[in-house]
Amino acid sequence: MIYVTNTPNNAGVAIYGDCLDFDALYEALHTVVGNEEEHMRYEAARIRVLGVCYDLRHALMGDREVEFIDNGMNKDKMRNMGIIAHDKNIYLKINVLWPELLFVTMALNDFVRLYAEKQAKNNYYAMLDKRNIWDGSIAKVRLFQAAIAKCIKEVVSPASFSRMMNLLNHDYTWTDGYITQYLDVLNIKFINMDKEKRLKSIPTMAKRLNEHDKEYREIESVVLEGTREFGCSAGDIQLEGIEYPEEIDW
């Protein structure tokens, strides 16, 4: 089972799961976001979801952290079952910055909606009720989002949690044409905060991601001007001065 916890210094979350959990989530995320150029106006958001997939895959390859988690086995159970077994399971672990995670959580709502619409067009039974598609990929994505919501509830106040749930769930597509360079700006600002300010700023990050404020519009203007100047897509534009540190104080 996938579970999500706040990191010790509040920089982001640690996502845990065994090999089967990570492999299933990796496949589900890839399925839901679709293929390259399938949803062109959502391509920047798709890349951010695939960033989580990148870490999941590297964890499966042995390039990320692992932890030993109690599995409930003890001497009495082993004796009753007539077996000798380990009392811990190996769980893989990846870290994701809080602003990045909040954006991916919201983006997944859009991709689930787009994926469900595509399935409805291709499947007569799905057309009977678009809101209740028994699809394994959607179920796994929703379980992932539920684990994220549980983590959020544990680190913010009840009032902030209620507001954040309203911000994280939209009844319309939200990442259509989103300028994700703004997300990089928020990530860097969040990294540079101290431990206490990070914790207090989690709800603020959700709010800023939602509202196209002055800073977002300024960044959007710079990015779109770059696309016209260089004849490229918005995702190909990089802002000056945006560099992630090699080590993050998670």
C-alpha positions as CSV (number, residue, x, y, z in Angstrom):
1,M,0.0,0.0,0.0
2,I,1.3,3.5,-0.8
3,Y,1.5,5.9,2.1
4,V,2.7,9.4,2.4
5,T,4.4,11.3,5.3
6,N,5.7,14.7,5.9
7,T,9.5,14.9,5.8
8,P,11.4,15.8,9.0
9,N,12.2,19.4,7.9
10,N,8.9,20.0,6.2
11,A,10.4,20.4,2.7
12,G,8.1,17.9,1.2
13,V,6.7,14.4,1.6
14,A,8.2,10.9,1.6
15,I,6.2,8.4,-0.5
16,Y,6.5,4.8,0.6
17,G,5.6,1.5,-1.0
18,D,6.9,-1.9,-1.8
19,C,8.1,-2.9,-5.2
20,L,4.6,-4.0,-6.3
21,D,3.1,-0.7,-5.0
22,F,5.6,1.5,-6.8
23,D,5.3,-0.5,-10.1
24,A,1.5,-0.3,-10.0
25,L,1.5,3.4,-9.3
26,Y,4.1,4.0,-12.0
27,E,1.9,2.2,-14.6
28,A,-1.3,3.9,-13.4
29,L,0.2,7.4,-13.6
30,H,1.6,6.7,-17.1
31,T,-1.7,5.4,-18.3
32,V,-3.8,8.3,-16.9
33,V,-1.6,11.1,-18.3
34,G,-1.7,9.6,-21.8
35,N,0.9,9.7,-24.5
36,E,3.1,12.5,-25.7
37,E,1.2,15.1,-27.7
38,E,-2.2,13.5,-26.8
39,H,-3.2,16.5,-24.8
40,M,-0.9,19.3,-26.0
41,R,-2.2,22.0,-23.8
42,Y,-1.6,19.8,-20.8
43,E,1.9,18.7,-21.8
44,A,3.7,20.9,-19.2
45,A,1.5,19.4,-16.4
46,R,2.0,15.9,-17.8
47,I,5.8,16.4,-17.6
48,R,5.5,17.2,-13.8
49,V,3.5,14.0,-13.2
50,L,6.1,12.0,-15.2
51,G,8.7,13.6,-12.8
52,V,7.1,11.5,-10.0
53,C,7.2,8.5,-12.3
54,Y,10.9,9.1,-12.9
55,D,11.6,8.8,-9.2
56,L,9.3,5.8,-8.9
57,R,11.2,4.0,-11.6
58,H,14.6,4.9,-10.1
59,A,13.4,3.6,-6.8
60,L,12.5,0.3,-8.4
61,M,16.0,0.2,-10.0
62,G,17.6,0.6,-6.5
63,D,18.6,4.3,-6.9
64,R,16.5,5.7,-4.1
65,E,16.2,5.1,-0.3
66,V,14.7,2.1,1.4
67,E,13.3,1.5,4.9
68,F,12.4,-1.6,6.8
69,I,8.8,-1.5,8.0
70,D,7.2,-3.9,10.6
71,N,5.0,-6.3,8.9
72,G,3.1,-7.7,11.9
73,M,5.0,-11.0,12.1
74,N,6.2,-12.1,15.5
75,K,7.4,-15.4,17.1
76,D,3.9,-16.5,18.2
77,K,2.5,-16.0,14.7
78,M,5.4,-17.8,13.1
79,R,5.1,-20.7,15.5
80,N,1.3,-21.0,14.9
81,M,1.9,-20.9,11.1
82,G,4.8,-23.3,11.2
83,I,7.1,-20.9,9.3
84,I,10.2,-18.8,9.8
85,A,9.8,-15.4,8.2
86,H,11.2,-11.8,8.4
87,D,9.3,-9.5,10.7
88,K,9.9,-6.5,8.5
89,N,9.2,-5.6,4.8
90,I,11.4,-3.5,2.6
91,Y,9.7,-0.4,1.5
92,L,11.0,1.9,-1.2
93,K,11.0,5.7,-0.6
94,I,11.0,8.8,-2.7
95,N,10.8,12.5,-1.7
96,V,8.7,15.2,-3.4
97,L,8.7,18.9,-2.6
98,W,5.4,20.2,-1.2
99,P,4.6,22.7,-4.0
100,E,5.4,20.0,-6.6
101,L,3.2,17.5,-4.9
102,L,0.3,19.9,-4.6
103,F,0.5,20.7,-8.2
104,V,0.7,17.0,-9.3
105,T,-2.3,16.3,-7.0
106,M,-4.4,18.9,-8.8
107,A,-3.1,18.0,-12.2
108,L,-4.1,14.4,-11.7
109,N,-7.7,15.5,-11.4
110,D,-7.5,16.9,-14.9
111,F,-5.8,13.8,-16.3
112,V,-8.3,11.5,-14.6
113,R,-11.1,13.5,-16.2
114,L,-9.5,13.5,-19.6
115,Y,-8.7,9.7,-19.4
116,A,-12.3,8.9,-18.3
117,E,-13.7,10.9,-21.2
118,K,-11.4,9.0,-23.6
119,Q,-12.5,5.7,-22.0
120,A,-16.2,6.6,-22.3
121,K,-15.8,7.2,-26.0
122,N,-14.1,3.8,-26.5
123,N,-16.2,1.7,-24.1
124,Y,-20.0,1.3,-24.4
125,Y,-20.3,0.2,-20.7
126,A,-18.3,3.2,-19.5
127,M,-20.8,5.4,-21.4
128,L,-23.6,4.2,-19.2
129,D,-22.1,6.1,-16.3
130,K,-19.0,8.3,-16.9
131,R,-18.7,9.1,-13.2
132,N,-18.4,5.4,-12.1
133,I,-15.8,3.8,-14.3
134,W,-14.4,0.7,-12.7
135,D,-10.9,1.3,-14.0
136,G,-7.8,0.1,-12.2
137,S,-5.6,3.0,-13.3
138,I,-8.1,5.6,-12.0
139,A,-8.5,3.6,-8.7
140,K,-4.8,3.6,-8.1
141,V,-4.5,7.3,-8.8
142,R,-7.3,8.1,-6.5
143,L,-5.7,6.0,-3.7
144,F,-2.5,7.9,-4.2
145,Q,-4.4,11.2,-3.9
146,A,-6.2,9.9,-0.8
147,A,-2.8,9.1,0.8
148,I,-1.7,12.6,0.0
149,A,-4.9,14.1,1.5
150,K,-4.3,12.1,4.7
151,C,-0.8,13.4,5.0
152,I,-2.0,17.0,4.4
153,K,-4.7,16.5,7.1
154,E,-2.0,15.5,9.6
155,V,0.2,18.6,9.1
156,V,-2.2,21.5,8.7
157,S,-5.0,22.9,10.9
158,P,-8.5,21.6,10.3
159,A,-9.5,25.0,8.8
160,S,-6.5,25.0,6.5
161,F,-7.2,21.4,5.5
162,S,-10.8,22.3,4.5
163,R,-9.6,25.2,2.4
164,M,-6.9,23.2,0.8
165,M,-9.3,20.4,-0.2
166,N,-11.5,23.0,-1.9
167,L,-8.4,24.3,-3.7
168,L,-7.1,20.9,-4.7
169,N,-10.4,19.7,-6.2
170,H,-11.8,21.5,-9.2
171,D,-14.9,20.7,-11.2
172,Y,-13.2,22.0,-14.4
173,T,-9.8,21.3,-16.1
174,W,-7.3,23.5,-14.4
175,T,-3.8,22.8,-15.8
176,D,-4.8,23.7,-19.4
177,G,-1.9,25.8,-20.6
178,Y,-0.5,26.2,-17.1
179,I,2.9,27.9,-17.0
180,T,4.8,25.4,-14.9
181,Q,7.9,27.6,-14.7
182,Y,6.0,29.3,-11.9
183,L,6.0,26.0,-10.0
184,D,9.8,26.0,-10.2
185,V,9.8,29.5,-8.7
186,L,7.6,28.3,-5.8
187,N,9.7,25.2,-5.3
188,I,12.9,27.3,-4.9
189,K,11.2,29.7,-2.5
190,F,10.0,26.8,-0.5
191,I,13.4,25.1,-0.3
192,N,14.9,28.4,0.9
193,M,12.5,28.7,3.9
194,D,13.4,27.4,7.3
195,K,11.6,24.4,8.8
196,E,8.9,26.3,10.7
197,K,8.1,28.6,7.8
198,R,7.8,25.7,5.4
199,L,5.1,24.1,7.6
200,K,3.1,27.3,7.8
201,S,3.5,27.9,4.1
202,I,2.0,24.6,2.8
203,P,-1.6,26.1,2.6
204,T,-0.2,29.2,1.0
205,M,1.5,27.2,-1.7
206,A,-1.8,25.6,-2.6
207,K,-3.4,29.0,-2.8
208,R,-0.7,30.5,-4.9
209,L,-0.8,27.6,-7.4
210,N,-4.5,28.2,-7.9
211,E,-4.7,31.9,-8.3
212,H,-3.0,33.5,-11.3
213,D,-1.5,36.3,-9.2
214,K,0.8,39.1,-10.4
215,E,3.9,37.0,-10.2
216,Y,2.4,34.2,-12.2
217,R,1.2,36.6,-14.9
218,E,4.7,38.2,-15.1
219,I,6.3,34.8,-15.5
220,E,3.7,33.8,-18.0
221,S,4.4,36.9,-20.0
222,V,8.2,36.2,-20.0
223,V,7.6,32.6,-21.1
224,L,5.2,33.4,-23.8
225,E,7.5,36.1,-25.2
226,G,10.2,33.5,-25.3
227,T,8.1,31.1,-27.3
228,R,7.5,33.8,-29.9
229,E,11.1,34.8,-30.0
230,F,12.6,31.3,-30.3
231,G,9.7,29.6,-32.0
232,C,9.3,26.8,-29.4
233,S,6.8,25.6,-26.9
234,A,6.3,27.1,-23.4
235,G,7.8,23.9,-21.8
236,D,11.1,24.6,-23.6
237,I,11.7,27.9,-21.9
238,Q,13.9,28.1,-18.8
239,L,13.9,31.0,-16.5
240,E,17.3,32.5,-15.5
241,G,18.4,32.0,-12.0
242,I,16.2,28.9,-11.4
243,E,18.6,26.2,-10.1
244,Y,17.7,23.4,-7.7
245,P,20.3,22.6,-5.1
246,E,22.1,19.3,-5.4
247,E,21.1,18.4,-1.8
248,I,17.8,19.3,-0.2
249,D,17.4,19.5,3.6
250,W,14.3,17.2,3.6
